Amino acid sequence: LKATVRRVMTMLAQRDYNALERLTNRTRLTAAEMAEGVRDYGANLILPPDDSFGNLDVIEVEGAQPRAWSVYFALWTVEEGQSDLTLELTLRESDKEIYDVEIDNIHVL
């Protein structure tokens, strides 16, 4: 799970919303919606420190086939460090290098 979240966070920090849209197979949020959510927050995202990936808020989705997890992760900004902006994902098992990704939301908690 951590490697997948790290990949997503790297793309967010690089503002590569089009790549994120492709990674998620264009489900849920579009590149424009992701960009808007970050822009509306008004801060510059950065890749969090490595130890922050140990703080994933993970809940397994009961009965999901393939197995799936709902993940919440606090985003980091240049201006604040750990921010109130939160990334909400659904990750599903896959035969790829990382899990299948759905970005459910980017919002302030």
Residue pairs with C-beta under 8 A, 6 or more apart in sequence:
1 56
1 58
1 69
1 71
1 91
1 99
2 53
2 54
2 56
3 97
3 98
4 91
4 98
4 99
4 101
5 53
5 56
5 71
5 73
5 87
5 89
5 91
6 53
7 23
7 98
8 20
8 23
8 87
8 89
8 101
8 103
9 47
9 48
9 73
9 75
9 87
10 47
11 17
11 19
11 20
11 23
12 20
12 34
12 38
12 45
12 75
12 87
13 45
13 46
13 47
15 35
15 38
15 45
17 31
17 32
17 34
17 35
18 31
20 31
20 34
20 103
21 29
21 30
21 31
21 34
23 101
24 101
24 102
24 103
25 100
27 102
28 102
28 103
28 104
29 37
29 103
29 104
29 105
29 106
34 103
34 106
37 105
37 106
37 107
38 45
38 85
38 106
41 77
41 83
41 85
41 108
43 77
43 78
43 79
43 80
43 83
43 85
44 77
44 78
44 79
45 75
45 76
45 77
45 85
46 76
46 77
46 78
47 76
48 74
48 75
48 76
48 82
49 76
52 74
52 76
52 82
55 73
55 74
56 71
56 72
56 73
57 71
57 72
57 73
58 69
58 70
58 71
59 69
59 70
60 67
60 68
60 69
60 70
61 67
61 68
61 69
61 70
61 90
64 92
66 92
66 93
66 94
67 92
67 93
68 90
68 91
68 92
68 93
69 90
69 91
69 99
70 88
70 89
70 90
70 104
71 87
71 88
71 89
71 90
71 91
72 86
72 87
72 88
72 89
72 109
73 86
73 87
73 89
74 82
74 83
74 84
74 85
74 86
74 87
75 82
75 83
75 85
75 86
75 87
75 106
76 82
76 83
77 83
77 85
84 108
84 109
85 106
85 107
85 108
86 105
86 106
86 107
86 108
86 109
87 103
87 105
87 106
88 103
88 104
88 105
88 106
88 107
89 101
89 102
89 103
89 104
90 101
90 102
90 104
91 99
91 100
91 101
91 102
92 99
92 100
92 102
93 99
93 100
94 100
